[in-house]
Amino acid sequence: AGIAGDVFGAFPADVNIKATNNTVNISGSSVIASSSSSVIASSSAKAESVTGGRSFVEASGNKVNLSDDANVKKRVYGGRVFAPASSTNLNATDNHVTMKDNSKVGVSVYGGATTTSTGDATANTVTLSGNASVGFAAGWDWTVAHAYGGFSKYGKAESNSVTMKEYSKNRFIAYGGQSENNAANLNKVFLSDNSQSG
């Protein structure tokens, strides 16, 4: 079985509702099921993108776990805040993406990301192991295909991390944390066990 389109653990339609503690698991299982707090899909699904929890105001404690040859066509976000300019409290905090067992993300992976006017990305993580790979889809270049522990467009990026081990691969750049317009502090990248980035 497969999924054409995007997968969300949660995406509240109300602009005042947070996305908190949601999980998406994509593995080699042939079972596809969903509930209010989790989504499980087969590895044959080549979804456009996967997000643990997306909100207009705050995303925290969300997770995406990929394993057993799971294949996501474009992007993965543990937690994502994508909001109207009038929103407040726009932080992405404590969101996590774990990839293992030959799982693949075609373009980019974000532990937590906020592209809003004031939001911070804090304590988000990406962990790759067991020959997992990011950024090898055809037609994408170094301007977009990266691994980010935490990303903030306008706010701070603090205490985020990317960990790569056991022959995992990232095509271009691994950012522990990146802010395009503010401070980035205490972010870390760990590589071991013949892993490669760039």
C-alpha positions as CSV (number, residue, x, y, z in Angstrom):
1,A,0.0,0.0,0.0
2,G,1.2,3.5,-0.6
3,I,0.4,7.2,0.1
4,A,0.2,9.9,-2.5
5,G,0.5,13.3,-0.9
6,D,1.5,14.5,2.6
7,V,1.3,12.7,6.0
8,F,0.6,14.6,9.2
9,G,0.5,13.2,12.8
10,A,-1.6,16.3,13.5
11,F,-2.4,19.6,11.8
12,P,-5.0,21.6,13.7
13,A,-7.1,23.9,11.4
14,D,-7.7,26.4,14.2
15,V,-5.0,29.1,14.2
16,N,-5.0,29.0,18.0
17,I,-4.4,25.3,18.6
18,K,-1.0,23.8,19.3
19,A,0.4,20.6,17.8
20,T,1.8,18.7,20.8
21,N,3.1,15.1,21.3
22,N,2.1,13.6,18.0
23,T,4.0,10.8,16.3
24,V,4.3,9.4,12.8
25,N,5.9,6.0,12.3
26,I,6.8,4.8,8.8
27,S,8.4,1.4,8.5
28,G,8.5,-1.8,6.5
29,S,5.2,-2.9,7.9
30,S,2.4,-3.6,5.4
31,V,-0.1,-2.2,7.8
32,I,-1.5,1.4,7.3
33,A,-3.4,2.8,10.2
34,S,-4.1,6.1,11.9
35,S,-5.4,7.6,15.1
36,S,-5.6,11.0,16.7
37,S,-2.1,10.7,18.0
38,S,-0.2,8.6,15.4
39,V,0.1,7.4,11.8
40,I,1.7,4.2,10.7
41,A,2.3,3.6,7.1
42,S,4.1,1.0,4.9
43,S,7.6,1.6,3.5
44,S,6.2,1.4,0.0
45,A,4.6,4.8,0.6
46,K,6.5,7.6,-1.1
47,A,4.8,10.6,0.4
48,E,5.5,14.1,-0.7
49,S,6.3,15.1,2.9
50,V,5.8,13.9,6.4
51,T,5.2,16.0,9.5
52,G,4.9,14.8,13.1
53,G,2.9,17.9,14.2
54,R,2.2,21.1,12.3
55,S,0.6,24.1,13.8
56,F,-0.1,27.8,13.2
57,V,1.1,28.7,16.7
58,E,3.4,26.1,18.4
59,A,4.8,22.6,17.7
60,S,6.3,20.7,20.6
61,G,7.1,17.1,21.5
62,N,6.3,15.7,18.0
63,K,8.2,12.8,16.4
64,V,8.7,11.1,13.1
65,N,10.3,7.7,13.0
66,L,11.4,6.1,9.7
67,S,12.8,2.6,9.5
68,D,13.0,-0.6,7.4
69,D,13.5,1.1,4.0
70,A,10.9,3.8,4.5
71,N,11.0,6.3,1.6
72,V,9.8,9.8,1.8
73,K,9.9,11.7,-1.6
74,K,10.7,15.2,-0.4
75,R,10.8,16.5,3.2
76,V,10.3,15.4,6.8
77,Y,9.6,17.7,9.8
78,G,9.3,16.4,13.4
79,G,7.5,19.6,14.3
80,R,6.7,22.6,12.1
81,V,5.2,26.0,12.7
82,F,3.9,27.8,9.6
83,A,1.7,30.7,10.6
84,P,0.0,33.9,9.6
85,A,1.9,37.1,10.5
86,S,-0.6,37.9,13.3
87,S,0.1,34.8,15.3
88,T,2.1,34.7,18.5
89,N,4.1,32.0,20.4
90,L,5.4,30.6,17.2
91,N,8.1,28.2,18.6
92,A,9.2,24.7,17.5
93,T,10.5,23.0,20.6
94,D,11.6,19.4,21.5
95,N,10.6,17.8,18.2
96,H,12.5,14.8,16.9
97,V,13.1,12.8,13.6
98,T,14.8,9.4,13.8
99,M,15.9,7.6,10.6
100,K,17.4,4.1,10.5
101,D,17.5,0.8,8.6
102,N,18.1,2.2,5.1
103,S,15.3,4.8,5.3
104,K,15.5,7.7,2.8
105,V,14.3,11.3,2.6
106,G,14.7,12.7,-0.8
107,V,15.3,16.4,-0.1
108,S,15.6,17.6,3.5
109,V,14.8,16.7,7.1
110,Y,14.1,19.1,10.0
111,G,13.8,18.1,13.7
112,G,11.8,21.3,14.3
113,A,11.2,24.3,12.1
114,T,9.5,27.6,12.3
115,T,9.2,30.0,9.4
116,T,7.2,32.6,11.2
117,S,8.0,36.2,12.2
118,T,9.2,35.6,15.8
119,G,9.4,31.9,16.5
120,D,12.4,30.1,18.0
121,A,13.6,26.6,17.3
122,T,14.9,25.0,20.5
123,A,16.0,21.4,21.5
124,N,15.0,19.7,18.3
125,T,16.9,16.7,17.0
126,V,17.6,14.6,13.9
127,T,19.2,11.2,14.3
128,L,20.4,9.1,11.3
129,S,21.7,5.6,11.6
130,G,21.9,2.2,9.8
131,N,22.7,3.6,6.3
132,A,19.9,6.2,6.4
133,S,20.2,8.9,3.8
134,V,19.0,12.5,3.1
135,G,19.1,14.7,0.0
136,F,19.7,12.3,-2.8
137,A,16.6,12.9,-4.9
138,A,17.3,13.9,-8.5
139,G,16.8,17.6,-9.4
140,W,17.5,19.1,-6.0
141,D,20.7,21.0,-5.2
142,W,22.7,22.3,-2.3
143,T,20.4,25.3,-1.7
144,V,17.7,23.1,-0.3
145,A,18.8,19.5,0.4
146,H,20.1,19.5,4.0
147,A,19.6,18.0,7.4
148,Y,18.6,20.5,10.2
149,G,18.2,19.7,13.9
150,G,16.4,23.0,14.3
151,F,15.6,25.8,11.8
152,S,14.2,29.3,12.4
153,K,13.7,31.9,9.7
154,Y,13.4,34.9,12.0
155,G,13.9,33.7,15.6
156,K,16.7,32.0,17.4
157,A,18.0,28.5,16.9
158,E,19.3,27.1,20.2
159,S,20.4,23.7,21.5
160,N,19.4,21.7,18.5
161,S,21.4,18.8,17.1
162,V,22.0,16.4,14.2
163,T,23.5,13.0,15.0
164,M,24.8,10.7,12.1
165,K,26.2,7.2,12.7
166,E,26.5,3.8,11.2
167,Y,27.2,4.7,7.6
168,S,24.4,7.3,7.3
169,K,24.6,9.8,4.6
170,N,23.6,13.5,4.1
171,R,24.2,14.8,0.6
172,F,25.0,18.4,1.5
173,I,25.1,20.3,4.8
174,A,24.1,19.1,8.3
175,Y,23.1,22.0,10.5
176,G,22.7,21.4,14.2
177,G,20.7,24.6,14.2
178,Q,20.2,27.4,11.7
179,S,18.6,30.9,12.0
180,E,18.5,33.0,8.9
181,N,18.0,36.3,10.7
182,N,18.9,35.8,14.4
183,A,21.3,34.1,16.8
184,A,22.2,30.4,16.6
185,N,23.7,29.1,19.8
186,L,24.7,25.7,21.4
187,N,23.7,23.7,18.4
188,K,25.7,20.5,17.6
189,V,26.4,18.0,14.9
190,F,27.8,14.6,15.7
191,L,29.3,12.2,13.0
192,S,30.7,8.7,13.7
193,D,30.9,5.2,12.3
194,N,31.8,6.1,8.7
195,S,28.9,8.5,8.3
196,Q,29.2,11.2,5.6
197,S,27.8,14.8,5.1
198,G,28.6,17.0,2.2
